[in-house]
């Protein structure tokens, strides 16, 4: 859903950057690349393409100690690779071995094959890919289970993985947690209407009212228009998009200017799977989880509000579970405050993982 506003915000930077901007970008990218070096004697730093579901897909494995618990990230978007956030989350790799996977339609996987080389592009296919990636990592790292950490759109896939395959995962952690309720939940829609009324934005209010609350009924154009209104109508979300997401893109040491264009193209390509995702009813799919279950949500998230996530969490049965709000955070809470997210992972999740081995 944030693809439209990310693309719009980043496009001006990429289209015709000034010489001074390019010089500063070069300095920042160099500093970030230095920060990302793993020199610990028992560390691991690998990246490359792995054949998953008939398509070569990009996977990186990074950490300061191979003996640490292994995290598999399921990124959001759809199509929004988490590799741009590596400099912000470098501290995570001192305590965990972090596996980041660019799904088909995202990041380097999209860049390598283009829109015609992504193969089948459905939610079910992404889910099957995630299982293959899981088994690849279990074999590569020699572990029975990996810690599943999903954000935003990735939580739709993450919940299905956690429900169906607790034998593969030591715990589930959702952040920017989506709780699709089969179109019944109106909380985000009603909150958006209230923000627009309070701000006196009558044109946007009329557009959102005309769309109605059911995402499954929106056209692709309405999806894009609504995304822009949602993000720009909330100051904290808009600030996060500019200072966290767009800056991470612009200063990523892993992405050339061409790579940034491809990244944004992948997000636009991947939006086609979003309408399929919103038809899911998480309540109907089940609230029983046979593994530790955690939700760490931005306290002021307007894209995936904390109230539905908390309600679902309260209904969950699991061997252990916990819920926490990250203050001064909207969407992208774990990347706006990576230190706070890491503290939650170390104090709440890691003990449960140790007990679930």
N, C-alpha and C positions, 0 to 999 in steps of 0.2 A: 503493500500500500504506500509506503513512503517514496517509492521509486520516482514518481512524477516530480516531487519537490526537490529530491536529491539531484535529479537530472537538471532541473531548471537552475538550481543554485550553483552547480558545478560547471554547467555548460559555458557560462561567461568566462570563467577562469581558464578553461581549456581552449576556447575558440581562438582567442588572440591575446595571450598573456604578455604583459609588458616585460621589457628586458630586466627591470629591477625585480619584478615578481619571480622571474625565472632564476635569477641569481640567488634570491633568498630561498627559493624552493630547493635549489641545489645544495645549499648549506644545511638546510633542515634534513633533507633526505640523507645526506652524508652522516650527520649526527645520529639519525635514527638507525641507519645501517650499522654504525659502530655499537650502538646500544643493543642491537639484536644478536650480536655475536655470542655464541655459546662456546665457552672455553673450559668449562668444568670437565675434569677427567672422566667422569661417568655420565656426561651429558649425551644428548642425541639431537642432531639437526639434519633432517632429511626432507627432501621434497621432490616430487616428480609425478608422472602420470601412472595410474594404475587402471587396468582394464576392469571396468565395473559395468555390468548390464550391457555389454557390447559396445561401450563408449569409453575411451581413455579419459579418466577424470583425475583432476589435480588434488593431491593429498600432501600435507606437510605434517611432520612429527617433530616437536621441539620440546626440550626440557633439560634442566641442569643435572638431573639424576634419573637414570632409567629405572631405579627402584621405586620411584614415586608413583602414586596412583595415576592411571591413564584416563584422561578426559577425551571424549569424542564430542566435539561441538557440532550442533545442527544449526546452521545459520538461517537468518531471516530473509526478508525481502517481500516476495520471492525474488531470488537472483542476486542477493546482496552478500557476497562473500565476506567473511570476517577477517580475511588476511589484511585488510587495510588497517585493522586495529592492533596489529602486533606490537608496535611501539608502546601503546597505551597499556597493554596487558602483559608486558615483559615480566613483571614480578610474579605473575601466576606460574610461570614456567620454572620458578625456583622451588615450587612446592608440588607441582603436577607436571606430568608429561602431557602436552596438549596437542591433540590431533585436530587439524582444521581441514575440512573437505569442501572444495568448490563443487557443488552439485551441477549436474547438467543444467545448462542455462545460466550458469554463474561464473564469474571470475575467469580464471585461466582455462577452465573447461570450456566455457563458451568461446573464449578467444581462440582456442586451438582449432575449433571445428566450425565456427560460424553458426548462423541460425538454421542452416539446412543439415548440420551434422550432429544435432543433439539427440537424434533418435526419438523414440516415443517420449512424449512430454506430458505426463499425467501425474496426479498425486500418488496413485498406486505405484507407478514406476519409480518415483522418488523414494517411496517407502522401501521398495525392494532393493534399490540401490543402497539405501542406508544400512540395510541388513548385510549386504555384501561388504560394504566398507567396514562394518563392525567386525565381521569374521576375518577380514584381511588384517585388521589392526590387532585382534586377539592373537592371531597366528604370528604376526610380525613382532609383537612385544612379548609373546609368551605368557599371556594372562588369560584367566578364565572369563573375567568380566571387565568391562570398562565403565567409567562413570559418564552418564549421559547428561550433557548440558545443552539445552535448546533455548533459542531466543526468537521471539516474535513469530513470524511465519513458521519457523522451524519447530515451534512447540506443537503445531498440529501433527507433524510427523513424529515428534518426540513422544507425545502421549500414546500414540499407537504402538510405538516400539516398546515403551515401558510396560504397557498393559499386556502385550502379547508375548514378550520375550524377557521375563525377569531373570532367566538363566544366563543371559548375555550381559546384563547391566547390574552394577553394584548399587546404583541409586539413580533417581531422576531429579534433575534440577531444571525448573523452568523459570525464565525471566522474560519480561515483556510477554507474559503468558496469555495466549489467546484462549478464550473459552467460547467457542462457537456453540450456540444453543439452538440450532435449527431455525434461526430467524426469530426466536421468541424474545431475546434480550434486547431492550431498547435503550439501555442506560447510556451508552456512548452517543447514540443519536440524540436523545433528549438533552444530554449535557451540551452537545454542540449547538443545538437550537437555542439553549439558554445563553451560551456565550455570545452567539451572534445577536440575539435580542439586546443583551446588555451593552454590546459594542455599537448598536445602532446600524449594523450591516444588513440593511433590508434586502439588497440584491442577493447576497449570499444566502440569507435566511429563506428567501423565496425559492432559490435553487435547491437547497437542501430539503425544504418542505415538499417540493414537487417530486423529489427522488423517492421519498418515503424511507422507512427504517429498515427494509429488507434488502441486504446486500445482494442476494441472489437475483433481484429484479433489476439491478443497475446495468446499464450498458458500459462498455469499456471507457467511453468518453466520460460518463458520469463517475465512474471509479476515479479517473484521473482528476476531474474537477473537484470531487469531494475530498480527495487526499490533500490537495493544495489548500482547501479551505480549512480542513481540520488542523493541519500543521501551522498555518499562518495565523489562525485565530487564537492560538495559545502561546503566550510569550516564552514560557519555559521550553516547550517542545520546539519552537522555532529557533530559539537560542541553541538548543542541543543539536539541531540539524546543522546549523552553521558552524558552531565552534567544535563539535565533536565529530560529526559524520563528514561534512565537507572538508574540514581541515585534515582529517585522517586520510581522506582520498587524495587531497592535493599534495600532502607531504609523505605519502607512502613511499618507502624506499624500494618497494617491489614493483612499482608501476611507472612506466614511462607515460608520456602524454598520450601516445597511442593506446597504451594499456588502460588508461583512465577512460578514454572514449569507449573502448570495448567493454569495460566494466559497466558503464552506464547503459550501453546497448543491451547487455545481458539482462539487466534489471527490467528494461522495457520489454524485452522478449518474454521474460518469465512471468510478467503480469497476467498472462493468459491462464495460468493455473489458479489464480486467486479466487475467481468465482466458484470453482469446484471446491475449494477449501471451506468457503463459508457455508456450504450446504450441510456440513457435518454437524451432528448433534452430540457433543461430548458427553452429555448426561446419558444419552441412550447408549453410547458406546461403552460406558461403564465407569464406575468410581472405585472399583476394587483394584488395588495394585499390590503385587507380591514382592515389593522392594521399597526401600526408603524413598520418601516423596517430599520434595521441597519446592516452594515457590518464593522467589525473591523479586518483588515488584516495585517499580517506581511509584512512589506515593502519589504523584500527580500525573500519572500516565493518562492521556486522553485518547490514545490510539487503542490500547488494550487496558481498559480501566481496572484498577485493583479490586473493585467490588465484586464483579463476576468471578475473578480469579480466587478471591477469598471464599466466596460461597461454594465454589467447586471444591476447594481445598478442605473446607469444613465437612463436606460430604465424603471425602476420600477415606477409605480404610487402607492402611499400610502398616508394615512392621514398625516404622517410625515415620514421623512427618513433622514439618515445621513450615511456618510462613513468616516472612519479614517484609516490611516496607523500607525502601531506600529513600530517605528524605532528600529534598532538593533534586529530585529526579523525575522525569517523565518517561517517555519511551527511550530505549537505549540506556537504561539505568546502569547496567553492568559496565558500559563503556564510558559513561559520564563519570562514574565513581568506581573505577576498577579496584581501588584500595578497599573500599567498603564491601564490595562483592567478594573480594578475596578473603576478607576477615570472616564473612559468613561461611564461605566454603571451608575455611580452616577450623572454625569453632563449632559449626553445626553439621556440616556434611561429612567432612573427613572422619570424625569419630564414628558416624553411622556406617560409612564405607568399611572401616576397619572391622566393625562388628558383623558386617554382612558378607565377609569373604568366605 
